[in-house]
Amino acid sequence: MVDATAPEERRNLSNPEDCSREARRILQDNDRGGYTVPSPALYPFQWNWDSCFVALGWATFDEARAWQEIESLFNAQWPDGMVPHIAFHREDSGYFPGPDVWGTESLWDGSLAVQTSGISDPPVAASIALKLWRGARDRDQAQAAAERLYPKLLAWHRWFHSARDPQSDGMVAILHPWESGRDNSPDWDAALNPVPTDGLPPFERRDLDRIDADQRPRHDQYNRYLSLILSLKGAGYEPKAAYDASPFKMVDIGTLSILRRADRDLRHLAEDLGHKDDLAELQDWEARGDAALDRLWDEQAGVFRSYDLSAEAMSDSATSASFLPLYAGNPGPERTARLVEVLQRWTERTAYPLPSFDPGDSRFDRLRYWRGPTWGIVNYMIAEGLSENGHGEWAARLARSTADLVRQSGFWEYFDPISGRGLGGDRFTWTAAMWLAWAKHFAED
Ligand code: GLC
């Protein structure tokens, strides 16, 4: 398989200063002028939540570029408020499914500024924007950027709370596993089973040209991913028609938690900027989010789970997203303590936490994408939640684990939680950003 960095060019990453230099270089190398691609060969476009995390990395050495990263993402926003998970700013045949498959070009009378996918992504943008805003050194620049972004963020959140929660009970749905950002998590296995795959047009995956098949989703899953896209496209991506037509409707505990925190952070931004008229609406969303999170607690297992709205059943998996309600806000001391017990069990089995899936489950796969490996961005969010809920020691442990992974193996997309080996794409942008914005502060001598 192709390794983006020839061994002789590899920096010595055991020294934190060298790591930071290399991380900045990765951001600069993957910069396409206003937006950063996650990995030039594997993911050659702008990805939604990647760009938000990456903005935190830019902010450590170029604040203007950090704001630009988020603003370029919102240039791809749809008129109904949806912010797509991919913005195809330029042509590149190296990725499947490209814009021809999504077929969004003719939507909105062809008025979209950029070609895009037709699904969304976990809405971390408001939480990242609040961090940039509160930490900004250039206040005038921050004021102008935050004012421009605020109405766009609000429109996106409104889209989630209407298009994806038609009952208005807080059970906000995703209609495709990719909307969770955790593409092939075992969370989706049961819900994907009934998705029809007959009569699909032939297609060629491009990811396997670059990455070993044992680190990527299986073919039967890819068939279902494509089938779901075609069902949404068949509904013209019209929110109600798409929701009704989709055979896949999950309340993802990850997306729900991220949205819950983002609603709160958007309210803080509204307060800071003086948008008082929006506060009641934002508070209403927060209350609905709390009610939905409460429904997803599994008292017996001591974790939160995702929920399949079509089958009316809880997911049978505990994944790294089961801990994201800590990031959402405050699950309360008892539930927090139960979550920490599970965290303890998982870390006893993995030298480099946090695995994306329960290492005690027979389906655990230490190499395969979201079915076992450790991801820096997930560690970052869970660590934020742990430290805000009185578990600073655990937060530091996840940060140190992330720093160790980078220093030992490099800036990989994800890592084997048992050996620490780097997996997926190398010189990966969000891993570099997480080093700069967070993990480097916990690197030990
Ligand atoms: C994969 C990941 C997703 C990420 C994208 C680009 O699809 O599952 O979370 O946004 O790659 O890095």
Boltz pocket constraint, residues with backbone or C-beta under 6 A from the ligand:
constraints:
  - pocket:
      binder: B
      contacts: [[A, 38], [A, 43], [A, 47], [A, 48], [A, 49], [A, 50], [A, 180], [A, 181], [A, 182], [A, 183]]
      max_distance: 6.0
